[in-house]
């Protein structure tokens, strides 16, 4: 069962090192049998978190007090005190990532071997290894950051007030979005929206990949995200976690093909979106 490594805010690495009678951990090779993976859960899409999972097949109990993970696209870290027996997930806040390729990263840990129950602890060490983004979830997260950074630098994006057109099964939820080019990156394009597990896009909506990319140059343009429910079973709404995460697809230099990010909606806009479901689906 996956255990969450909770950040111990007040715990300093220097305190742990002092307990071992040394001022600086010894640098050693990465432990044989210790594997690192980099990943993000489905729920962490909303929080911007990710985690490094350490899997311990070394034959010894290991305690970790510090973890740093970095690549040419991001840098982050974790501090605390957690055993890796037989595995542990170390959650951290992802910084805004850069454009690039791949999600693998280097990882450096401060660690020591411990006996059962934490007895007979060994000296603190630091070791560096490789964390594999085996499911490409972090790569996709970084691509989202790349897409958002690129488009928001190329244009000021304003999401307007939502409205509902029509009634019942003939109704549609409409959200106007205005793109005002900054003229800093006229080669950047808005390539269309993508629906969610809970909402599909109406035919009139600029939909990726069929939509002709709209360049971020010239006068401001207002495009409409027009939405219909993808399903009307009430339990789908009750279980929903990502139904309002509409993807915004972006094109431009350095942006991976198909890169997108989740459009930010205010609480009022989300509430209006979900309030649209009962009238359309006949739950009222």
MARKE-93682 format. One record per residue (C-alpha): x, y, z. Coordinates in pm, 1 decimal. Example, Ala and Ser with C-alpha at 12.3 -4.5 7.8 and 13.67 -1.06 7.14 Angstrom:
% MARKE-93682
<pt px="1230.0" py="-450.0" pz="780.0"/>
<pt px="1367.0" py="-106.0" pz="714.0"/>
END
This chain:
% MARKE-93682
<pt px="0.0" py="0.0" pz="0.0"/>
<pt px="131.0" py="338.7" pz="-91.8"/>
<pt px="237.4" py="541.1" pz="211.5"/>
<pt px="264.6" py="918.9" pz="193.0"/>
<pt px="582.4" py="1072.2" pz="333.4"/>
<pt px="454.3" py="1373.8" pz="525.7"/>
<pt px="675.3" py="1680.4" pz="530.8"/>
<pt px="813.3" py="1747.9" pz="879.0"/>
<pt px="839.7" py="2123.4" pz="854.6"/>
<pt px="1046.9" py="2180.8" pz="1165.0"/>
<pt px="1299.1" py="1904.8" pz="1114.1"/>
<pt px="1637.7" py="2025.7" pz="991.9"/>
<pt px="1893.9" py="1801.2" pz="834.0"/>
<pt px="2162.2" py="1949.5" pz="1055.5"/>
<pt px="1982.5" py="1817.8" pz="1364.2"/>
<pt px="1982.0" py="1464.3" pz="1227.2"/>
<pt px="2347.6" py="1488.5" pz="1136.1"/>
<pt px="2437.4" py="1615.7" pz="1479.5"/>
<pt px="2266.0" py="1312.4" pz="1632.0"/>
<pt px="2506.3" py="1093.5" pz="1436.0"/>
<pt px="2805.8" py="1281.9" pz="1565.3"/>
<pt px="2912.0" py="1426.3" pz="1231.6"/>
<pt px="2877.8" py="1765.3" pz="1069.4"/>
<pt px="2863.2" py="1651.4" pz="711.3"/>
<pt px="2730.2" py="1333.0" pz="550.8"/>
<pt px="2978.6" py="1120.1" pz="365.2"/>
<pt px="2931.6" py="1097.9" pz="-10.9"/>
<pt px="2894.1" py="739.6" pz="-130.6"/>
<pt px="2773.3" py="550.1" pz="-434.6"/>
<pt px="2402.5" py="494.8" pz="-485.3"/>
<pt px="2299.2" py="186.9" pz="-280.8"/>
<pt px="2268.7" py="-137.2" pz="-476.0"/>
<pt px="1907.1" py="-250.5" pz="-472.6"/>
<pt px="1757.4" py="97.5" pz="-418.2"/>
<pt px="1540.7" py="212.8" pz="-710.1"/>
<pt px="1393.2" py="559.2" pz="-764.9"/>
<pt px="1085.0" py="643.9" pz="-970.4"/>
<pt px="936.4" py="984.7" pz="-1043.9"/>
<pt px="558.8" py="1012.1" pz="-1078.5"/>
<pt px="238.4" py="1208.2" pz="-1022.7"/>
<pt px="-97.9" py="1069.9" pz="-914.0"/>
<pt px="-425.3" py="1159.5" pz="-1080.6"/>
<pt px="-535.3" py="1368.3" pz="-781.7"/>
<pt px="-205.7" py="1557.1" pz="-780.7"/>
<pt px="-300.0" py="1710.8" pz="-1114.2"/>
<pt px="-509.4" py="1954.4" pz="-913.0"/>
<pt px="-240.3" py="2031.0" pz="-654.5"/>
<pt px="71.0" py="2055.1" pz="-870.5"/>
<pt px="250.4" py="1798.4" pz="-655.0"/>
<pt px="459.2" py="1501.2" pz="-761.6"/>
<pt px="658.5" py="1235.7" pz="-577.3"/>
<pt px="973.1" py="1027.0" pz="-584.6"/>
<pt px="911.8" py="663.0" pz="-493.0"/>
<pt px="1208.3" py="479.7" pz="-341.9"/>
<pt px="1192.0" py="100.3" pz="-352.9"/>
<pt px="1431.7" py="-71.4" pz="-112.6"/>
<pt px="1566.8" py="-412.7" pz="-209.7"/>
<pt px="1906.0" py="-356.9" pz="-45.9"/>
<pt px="1848.5" py="-605.0" pz="235.6"/>
<pt px="1883.3" py="-329.2" pz="495.9"/>
<pt px="1642.0" py="-79.7" pz="648.5"/>
<pt px="1710.8" py="271.1" pz="520.0"/>
<pt px="1609.9" py="607.9" pz="665.5"/>
<pt px="1600.7" py="917.7" pz="443.4"/>
<pt px="1615.3" py="1272.6" pz="582.6"/>
<pt px="1660.3" py="1476.2" pz="265.9"/>
<pt px="1584.2" py="1431.1" pz="-102.7"/>
<pt px="1664.9" py="1657.6" pz="-396.1"/>
<pt px="1540.6" py="1596.1" pz="-749.2"/>
<pt px="1643.7" py="1794.9" pz="-1054.1"/>
<pt px="1675.4" py="1802.6" pz="-1431.6"/>
<pt px="1723.4" py="2073.9" pz="-1690.9"/>
<pt px="1345.4" py="2131.9" pz="-1664.6"/>
<pt px="1290.8" py="2168.0" pz="-1287.8"/>
<pt px="1442.1" py="2145.0" pz="-939.5"/>
<pt px="1264.4" py="2050.9" pz="-614.2"/>
<pt px="1324.9" py="1884.4" pz="-278.9"/>
<pt px="1194.9" py="1723.4" pz="39.6"/>
<pt px="1306.5" py="1728.7" pz="405.6"/>
<pt px="1186.9" py="1511.2" pz="689.9"/>
<pt px="1256.7" py="1167.3" pz="833.9"/>
<pt px="1110.1" py="854.3" pz="677.2"/>
<pt px="1209.4" py="486.3" pz="657.4"/>
<pt px="1214.6" py="311.8" pz="321.0"/>
<pt px="1091.1" py="-33.3" pz="419.8"/>
<pt px="1023.8" py="-167.6" pz="166.0"/>
<pt px="922.4" py="151.4" pz="-18.8"/>
<pt px="820.2" py="510.9" pz="44.5"/>
<pt px="678.2" py="800.6" pz="-157.6"/>
<pt px="829.9" py="1142.7" pz="-99.7"/>
<pt px="582.0" py="1412.4" pz="-206.5"/>
<pt px="697.3" py="1758.4" pz="-309.7"/>
<pt px="557.1" py="2070.7" pz="-471.7"/>
<pt px="652.8" py="2089.8" pz="-836.6"/>
<pt px="789.3" py="2426.5" pz="-946.7"/>
<pt px="679.9" py="2563.5" pz="-1280.8"/>
<pt px="869.2" py="2353.6" pz="-1534.2"/>
<pt px="1055.7" py="2455.9" pz="-1846.0"/>
<pt px="1011.9" py="2341.1" pz="-2204.1"/>
<pt px="1226.5" py="2044.5" pz="-2300.5"/>
<pt px="1211.9" py="1670.2" pz="-2349.8"/>
<pt px="1150.2" py="1385.8" pz="-2107.9"/>
<pt px="1061.4" py="1364.5" pz="-1740.6"/>
<pt px="1350.1" py="1161.1" pz="-1595.3"/>
<pt px="1559.1" py="1337.6" pz="-1332.7"/>
<pt px="1863.9" py="1306.9" pz="-1109.9"/>
<pt px="1796.0" py="1240.0" pz="-742.1"/>
<pt px="2023.6" py="1294.8" pz="-441.2"/>
<pt px="1934.9" py="1153.7" pz="-98.6"/>
<pt px="2075.9" py="1193.2" pz="250.2"/>
<pt px="2032.8" py="853.3" pz="415.2"/>
<pt px="2157.2" py="598.0" pz="663.3"/>
<pt px="2110.4" py="232.4" pz="742.3"/>
<pt px="1912.4" py="155.4" pz="1056.3"/>
<pt px="1837.5" py="-152.7" pz="1259.7"/>
<pt px="1490.5" py="-274.4" pz="1342.7"/>
<pt px="1292.4" py="0.6" pz="1514.8"/>
<pt px="1556.7" py="258.1" pz="1424.9"/>
<pt px="1822.4" py="104.8" pz="1654.8"/>
<pt px="2190.3" py="79.8" pz="1565.0"/>
<pt px="2171.6" py="361.1" pz="1310.7"/>
<pt px="2468.3" py="400.8" pz="1084.3"/>
<pt px="2636.6" py="716.6" pz="961.4"/>
<pt px="2459.0" py="964.7" pz="737.5"/>
<pt px="2555.9" py="955.9" pz="370.4"/>
<pt px="2462.8" py="1133.2" pz="49.3"/>
<pt px="2418.3" py="944.8" pz="-276.5"/>
<pt px="2306.8" py="1044.6" pz="-623.6"/>
<pt px="2116.9" py="832.7" pz="-872.5"/>
<pt px="1856.7" py="839.5" pz="-1146.8"/>
<pt px="1479.1" py="863.1" pz="-1107.4"/>
<pt px="1281.7" py="717.8" pz="-1398.4"/>
<pt px="956.3" py="880.8" pz="-1506.8"/>
<pt px="830.4" py="535.9" pz="-1604.0"/>
<pt px="471.8" py="636.2" pz="-1689.2"/>
<pt px="566.5" py="976.7" pz="-1842.3"/>
<pt px="332.8" py="1151.9" pz="-1597.1"/>
<pt px="596.3" py="1405.9" pz="-1496.2"/>
<pt px="690.5" py="1459.4" pz="-1860.7"/>
<pt px="326.5" py="1545.3" pz="-1932.0"/>
<pt px="318.5" py="1773.0" pz="-1626.6"/>
<pt px="626.0" py="1958.2" pz="-1750.6"/>
<pt px="477.7" py="1979.9" pz="-2099.6"/>
<pt px="168.8" py="2138.4" pz="-1942.4"/>
<pt px="387.5" py="2397.3" pz="-1773.0"/>
<pt px="567.5" py="2458.4" pz="-2101.6"/>
<pt px="239.0" py="2506.4" pz="-2287.5"/>
<pt px="94.1" py="2738.8" pz="-2021.8"/>
<pt px="410.8" py="2945.5" pz="-1993.2"/>
<pt px="431.1" py="2979.8" pz="-2371.5"/>
<pt px="70.6" py="3084.9" pz="-2429.1"/>
<pt px="39.0" py="3317.2" pz="-2129.4"/>
<pt px="354.8" py="3498.8" pz="-2233.6"/>
<pt px="217.2" py="3536.1" pz="-2586.3"/>
<pt px="-127.2" py="3661.5" pz="-2483.3"/>
<pt px="-332.4" py="3788.5" pz="-2193.2"/>
<pt px="-613.7" py="3538.3" pz="-2145.2"/>
<pt px="-941.4" py="3643.1" pz="-1983.7"/>
<pt px="-1218.4" py="3394.8" pz="-1903.0"/>
<pt px="-1553.3" py="3574.5" pz="-1906.0"/>
<pt px="-1887.0" py="3518.5" pz="-1735.0"/>
<pt px="-2055.5" py="3187.4" pz="-1817.4"/>
<pt px="-2406.8" py="3160.1" pz="-1955.6"/>
<pt px="-2651.4" py="2888.7" pz="-2057.3"/>
<pt px="-2822.8" py="2903.8" pz="-2395.3"/>
<pt px="-3148.8" py="2710.8" pz="-2445.8"/>
<pt px="-3329.2" py="2472.0" pz="-2211.4"/>
<pt px="-3312.0" py="2104.4" pz="-2121.0"/>
<pt px="-3154.8" py="1877.8" pz="-2381.1"/>
<pt px="-3136.6" py="2173.9" pz="-2619.0"/>
<pt px="-2921.3" py="2379.7" pz="-2381.7"/>
<pt px="-2549.0" py="2445.6" pz="-2398.1"/>
<pt px="-2306.2" py="2592.3" pz="-2146.4"/>
<pt px="-2101.2" py="2879.1" pz="-2292.0"/>
<pt px="-1781.0" py="3026.2" pz="-2153.8"/>
<pt px="-1625.4" py="3315.9" pz="-2352.7"/>
<pt px="-1244.6" py="3334.5" pz="-2350.1"/>
<pt px="-1060.4" py="3640.3" pz="-2481.0"/>
<pt px="-703.1" py="3619.3" pz="-2612.8"/>
<pt px="-523.6" py="3955.9" pz="-2623.8"/>
<pt px="-183.2" py="3915.0" pz="-2792.4"/>
<pt px="117.8" py="4071.5" pz="-2621.8"/>
<pt px="303.8" py="4061.4" pz="-2956.6"/>
<pt px="599.3" py="3906.1" pz="-2770.9"/>
<pt px="557.8" py="3572.2" pz="-2948.8"/>
<pt px="340.1" py="3601.0" pz="-3261.9"/>
<pt px="448.8" py="3252.7" pz="-3372.7"/>
<pt px="264.5" py="3097.0" pz="-3077.2"/>
<pt px="-83.4" py="2958.5" pz="-3148.6"/>
<pt px="-393.7" py="2853.3" pz="-2959.3"/>
<pt px="-472.7" py="2511.2" pz="-3106.6"/>
<pt px="-813.0" py="2442.4" pz="-2949.0"/>
<pt px="-973.5" py="2293.1" pz="-2639.5"/>
<pt px="-1022.2" py="1930.8" pz="-2536.6"/>
<pt px="-1318.2" py="1792.7" pz="-2341.5"/>
<pt px="-1314.4" py="1605.0" pz="-2010.7"/>
<pt px="-1455.7" py="1278.7" pz="-1876.4"/>
<pt px="-1765.3" py="1469.4" pz="-1762.2"/>
<pt px="-1812.3" py="1729.4" pz="-2035.6"/>
<pt px="-1786.1" py="1712.6" pz="-2413.0"/>
<pt px="-1740.2" py="2005.4" pz="-2647.6"/>
<pt px="-2025.5" py="2124.8" pz="-2867.2"/>
<pt px="-1971.4" py="2130.2" pz="-3241.7"/>
<pt px="-1914.7" py="2507.3" pz="-3257.0"/>
<pt px="-1625.8" py="2497.6" pz="-3011.2"/>
<pt px="-1262.9" py="2532.4" pz="-3133.0"/>
<pt px="-1171.0" py="2168.3" pz="-3072.9"/>
<pt px="-823.3" py="2017.9" pz="-3089.0"/>
<pt px="-695.5" py="1876.7" pz="-3321.5"/>
<pt px="-953.0" py="1979.6" pz="-3584.7"/>
<pt px="-933.4" py="2351.9" pz="-3512.0"/>
<pt px="-714.0" py="2568.7" pz="-3733.7"/>
<pt px="-449.9" py="2714.6" pz="-3496.0"/>
<pt px="-515.4" py="3077.2" pz="-3402.5"/>
<pt px="-194.9" py="3288.3" pz="-3391.6"/>
<pt px="-130.3" py="3517.7" pz="-3098.0"/>
<pt px="-96.3" py="3833.2" pz="-3302.5"/>
<pt px="-316.8" py="4119.0" pz="-3416.3"/>
<pt px="-637.0" py="4223.8" pz="-3242.2"/>
<pt px="-789.6" py="4056.6" pz="-2938.4"/>
<pt px="-1014.5" py="3762.2" pz="-3021.7"/>
<pt px="-1294.3" py="3610.9" pz="-2812.8"/>
<pt px="-1357.0" py="3239.6" pz="-2866.2"/>
<pt px="-1628.8" py="3038.2" pz="-2697.2"/>
<pt px="-1589.4" py="2715.3" pz="-2504.2"/>
<pt px="-1931.2" py="2555.5" pz="-2562.8"/>
<pt px="-1999.9" py="2251.5" pz="-2345.9"/>
<pt px="-2246.7" py="1962.5" pz="-2319.3"/>
<pt px="-2251.3" py="1682.7" pz="-2059.6"/>
<pt px="-2064.1" py="1371.7" pz="-2170.4"/>
<pt px="-2282.4" py="1161.5" pz="-1937.2"/>
<pt px="-2587.0" py="1212.5" pz="-1717.1"/>
<pt px="-2554.5" py="944.7" pz="-1448.6"/>
<pt px="-2552.5" py="1122.3" pz="-1109.3"/>
<pt px="-2277.0" py="903.8" pz="-960.1"/>
<pt px="-2035.8" py="1031.3" pz="-1227.5"/>
<pt px="-2076.6" py="1381.2" pz="-1085.2"/>
<pt px="-2049.1" py="1254.3" pz="-727.8"/>
<pt px="-1722.7" py="1073.0" pz="-805.0"/>
<pt px="-1577.2" py="1345.9" pz="-1023.7"/>
<pt px="-1229.2" py="1482.3" pz="-955.5"/>
<pt px="-1115.1" py="1614.1" pz="-1294.1"/>
<pt px="-1438.4" py="1693.1" pz="-1483.1"/>
<pt px="-1365.1" py="2065.2" pz="-1505.3"/>
<pt px="-1007.1" py="2029.3" pz="-1630.2"/>
<pt px="-1042.1" py="2141.6" pz="-1991.7"/>
<pt px="-716.9" py="2116.6" pz="-2183.3"/>
<pt px="-587.4" py="2419.7" pz="-2372.9"/>
<pt px="-366.8" py="2307.0" pz="-2662.1"/>
<pt px="-75.0" py="2526.3" pz="-2762.2"/>
<pt px="163.9" py="2537.8" pz="-3055.6"/>
<pt px="491.5" py="2721.0" pz="-3103.1"/>
<pt px="871.2" py="2693.2" pz="-3103.8"/>
<pt px="995.0" py="2451.1" pz="-2839.2"/>
<pt px="643.7" py="2331.9" pz="-2752.3"/>
<pt px="603.5" py="1952.9" pz="-2789.0"/>
<pt px="339.8" py="1834.7" pz="-3036.4"/>
<pt px="2.2" py="1806.8" pz="-2868.8"/>
<pt px="115.3" py="1992.9" pz="-2554.8"/>
<pt px="-163.8" py="2138.9" pz="-2344.5"/>
<pt px="-244.7" py="2271.8" pz="-2001.0"/>
<pt px="-557.8" py="2285.3" pz="-1786.9"/>
<pt px="-758.8" py="2604.9" pz="-1816.5"/>
<pt px="-796.5" py="2781.2" pz="-1483.0"/>
<pt px="-1156.7" py="2837.8" pz="-1376.8"/>
<pt px="-1270.7" py="3038.0" pz="-1075.7"/>
<pt px="-1489.1" py="2879.4" pz="-809.3"/>
<pt px="-1789.1" py="3068.8" pz="-948.4"/>
<pt px="-1719.4" py="2945.2" pz="-1303.0"/>
<pt px="-1681.9" py="2584.8" pz="-1182.7"/>
<pt px="-2001.3" py="2611.7" pz="-981.7"/>
<pt px="-2190.4" py="2743.8" pz="-1285.2"/>
<pt px="-2051.7" py="2456.7" pz="-1495.0"/>
<pt px="-2168.0" py="2189.0" pz="-1251.3"/>
<pt px="-2500.5" py="2367.1" pz="-1193.0"/>
<pt px="-2563.9" py="2328.4" pz="-1567.1"/>
<pt px="-2581.2" py="1947.9" pz="-1536.0"/>
<pt px="-2914.7" py="1908.0" pz="-1349.6"/>
<pt px="-3109.8" py="2122.0" pz="-1596.7"/>
<pt px="-2964.3" py="1949.1" pz="-1901.3"/>
<pt px="-2990.2" py="1597.5" pz="-1759.4"/>
<pt px="-3339.6" py="1641.2" pz="-1614.8"/>
<pt px="-3244.5" py="1590.6" pz="-1251.5"/>
<pt px="-3446.5" py="1893.8" pz="-1140.3"/>
END
